[in-house]
Amino acid sequence: MDDSTGRRRSRRLTAGALLTGGVMYGAANAFYWVMFPDDVADTADNVTVAAGHLGAWRVETVLFALAHLLLLPAMLGLAATLGRRKPVVATVGGAASLLGLYFSTVHLWQYNAFFGALAGGGVEADTARPVTTAIDGDPFVMASFAVWLLGWLVGLLVLAFGAWRARLVALWVPLVLTAGQVLDLVGTGVPVKVAVSVLMVAGFVGLALGVERSRAAEAPTGTATPATAAA
């Protein structure tokens, strides 16, 4: 397999990971907010929330875990696709998004799996409150939380706008992803969060189509024409 064939195959896998990862991310986000529409006043109250719908809490945890598993190679592949045209953008965006997704996965298990385990074990919110207060006040936990939010926000948007600058996607793709990310940070309520899911899925579909078109546009490897033997 030559380099050209390998690049086309890598871009096909990247497009597939962007599409399925984006859809899974949107589905997980929408599922969470539909099933658990109310923000909690205190972190420990998540034990009560999880206990009320423990099965749905487990499903949402698995959905987000699958989304992260798909988005990690998707972001790496997108950065690699941009590497030849926009190396600085690819490096900055790829590093930031991968760091964000890594710490998001840490947060996922600290948050979802932790409270699911407490709820499944019959632990009350008041019993868990000293533990959650200590976790919330820990500087390492807060730092990882900040890296997750900023890394994912900055990394994804740098790569999306880089894809636009590299003429892989139309301008609406990074703008839709920007709207989704910002709305997720500042918006509340089920309709807003479902709108976030729709925007994010649309943006990832746009990225996937752009990568797929760039793969299809690559010229296939030519075959050498043998020289005619002299008589």
C-alpha positions in Angstrom: 0.0 0.0 0.0 1.5 3.3 -1.1 1.3 6.6 0.7 -1.6 7.9 -1.4 -3.7 4.9 -0.7 -2.8 5.1 3.0 -3.9 8.7 3.2 -7.2 8.0 1.4 -7.9 5.2 3.8 -7.0 7.3 6.8 -9.3 10.1 5.6 -12.1 7.6 5.1 -11.7 6.4 8.7 -11.5 10.0 10.0 -14.7 10.9 8.1 -16.5 7.9 9.6 -15.3 8.7 13.2 -16.4 12.3 12.8 -19.8 11.3 11.6 -20.5 8.5 14.2 -18.7 10.3 17.0 -20.6 13.6 16.4 -24.0 11.8 16.2 -23.2 9.8 19.4 -22.1 13.0 21.1 -25.3 14.8 20.2 -27.5 11.8 21.2 -25.8 11.5 24.5 -26.2 15.2 25.3 -29.8 15.3 24.3 -30.6 12.0 26.2 -29.0 13.4 29.3 -31.0 16.7 29.4 -34.3 15.0 28.4 -33.9 12.4 31.2 -32.3 14.8 33.8 -33.7 18.3 32.9 -33.0 20.0 36.2 -29.7 21.5 37.3 -28.6 20.5 40.8 -27.9 23.1 43.4 -25.2 21.0 45.1 -22.9 18.4 43.5 -23.9 15.8 46.1 -27.5 16.0 44.9 -26.4 14.1 41.8 -26.6 11.0 43.9 -30.4 11.6 44.3 -30.7 12.4 40.6 -28.9 9.2 39.6 -30.9 7.1 42.1 -34.2 8.4 40.6 -33.4 7.0 37.1 -30.3 4.8 37.6 -30.9 2.8 34.4 -31.0 6.0 32.3 -27.9 7.3 34.2 -26.0 4.2 33.2 -27.1 4.4 29.6 -26.1 8.1 29.4 -22.7 7.2 30.8 -22.1 4.5 28.2 -23.3 6.9 25.4 -20.8 9.6 26.4 -18.0 7.0 26.8 -18.6 5.7 23.2 -18.8 9.3 21.9 -15.4 10.0 23.5 -13.8 6.8 22.1 -14.9 7.9 18.6 -14.0 11.6 18.9 -10.5 11.0 20.0 -9.4 9.3 16.7 -11.7 11.7 14.8 -9.9 14.8 16.1 -6.5 13.1 15.6 -7.5 12.3 12.0 -8.8 15.8 11.4 -5.5 17.3 12.6 -3.6 14.9 10.4 -5.7 15.8 7.4 -4.9 19.5 8.0 -1.3 18.8 8.8 0.0 19.3 5.2 -2.0 22.5 4.5 -2.2 24.1 8.0 0.5 22.6 10.2 0.3 25.2 13.0 -3.5 25.0 13.1 -3.3 21.2 13.1 -0.8 21.1 15.9 -2.6 23.6 18.2 -6.1 22.4 17.5 -5.2 18.7 17.7 -3.2 19.1 20.9 -6.0 21.2 22.6 -8.9 19.0 21.5 -7.1 15.7 22.5 -6.2 17.2 25.9 -9.8 18.3 26.3 -11.2 15.0 25.4 -8.8 13.1 27.7 -9.8 15.2 30.7 -13.4 15.1 29.7 -13.1 11.3 29.9 -11.6 11.6 33.3 -14.4 13.8 34.4 -17.0 11.5 32.8 -15.9 8.6 35.1 -15.3 10.8 38.1 -18.8 12.3 37.7 -21.1 9.8 36.0 -19.6 6.5 37.2 -18.9 7.8 40.7 -22.5 9.1 41.3 -24.0 6.0 39.6 -22.0 3.8 41.9 -23.1 5.7 45.0 -26.7 5.7 43.9 -26.6 2.0 43.1 -25.1 1.3 46.5 -27.9 3.2 48.3 -25.6 6.0 49.6 -27.6 9.2 50.5 -26.6 12.7 49.2 -26.0 14.0 52.7 -23.5 11.1 53.3 -21.7 11.9 50.1 -21.6 15.7 50.6 -18.3 15.9 52.5 -16.6 13.9 49.8 -18.0 16.0 46.9 -17.2 19.2 48.7 -13.6 18.0 49.0 -13.5 17.0 45.3 -15.0 20.3 44.2 -12.4 22.3 46.2 -9.4 20.3 45.0 -7.1 22.4 42.7 -6.2 19.4 40.6 -9.8 18.5 40.0 -10.6 22.1 39.1 -7.6 22.3 36.8 -8.6 19.2 34.9 -12.1 20.6 34.6 -10.8 23.8 33.1 -8.5 21.9 30.7 -11.5 19.8 29.6 -13.8 22.8 28.9 -11.1 25.1 27.3 -9.3 22.3 25.5 -12.4 20.9 23.8 -13.8 24.4 23.0 -10.6 25.9 21.6 -9.3 22.7 20.0 -12.5 21.8 18.1 -13.0 25.4 16.9 -9.4 25.8 15.8 -9.6 22.6 13.8 -13.0 23.6 12.3 -11.9 27.0 11.2 -8.7 25.5 10.0 -10.7 23.1 7.8 -12.5 26.1 6.4 -9.3 28.0 5.7 -8.0 24.9 4.0 -11.1 24.8 1.9 -12.3 21.5 3.2 -15.6 22.8 4.5 -17.9 25.8 4.0 -17.9 28.6 6.6 -21.2 27.5 8.1 -19.5 24.4 9.6 -17.2 26.2 12.1 -19.9 28.8 12.7 -22.5 26.1 13.6 -20.0 24.4 15.9 -19.2 27.8 17.5 -22.9 28.4 18.1 -23.3 25.0 19.6 -20.3 25.3 22.0 -21.2 28.8 23.2 -24.8 27.9 23.6 -23.8 24.9 25.7 -21.8 27.0 28.0 -24.3 29.9 28.5 -27.7 28.2 27.9 -30.0 26.3 30.2 -33.1 24.3 29.8 -34.0 21.2 27.8 -34.9 23.1 24.5 -31.6 24.9 24.5 -29.6 21.8 25.2 -31.4 19.8 22.5 -30.7 22.7 20.1 -27.0 22.3 21.2 -27.1 18.7 20.2 -28.6 19.5 16.8 -26.0 22.1 16.1 -23.1 19.9 17.1 -24.3 17.0 15.0 -24.8 19.3 12.0 -21.2 20.6 12.4 -19.7 17.2 12.7 -21.6 16.0 9.7 -20.2 19.0 7.8 -16.6 18.1 8.9 -17.1 14.5 7.9 -18.4 15.4 4.5 -15.5 17.8 4.0 -12.9 15.2 4.9 -14.7 12.6 2.7 -14.8 15.0 -0.3 -11.1 15.7 0.1 -10.3 12.0 0.1 -12.4 11.4 -3.0 -10.7 14.4 -4.8 -7.2 12.9 -4.4 -5.9 11.7 -7.7 -5.5 7.9 -7.7 -2.0 6.5 -8.0 -1.1 6.4 -11.6 0.6 3.4 -13.3 3.8 3.8 -15.1 3.6 3.2 -18.9 6.3 0.8 -20.0 8.7 2.1 -22.6 8.5 0.6 -26.1 11.4 -1.6 -26.8 13.6 -0.5 -29.7 13.7 -2.8 -32.6 
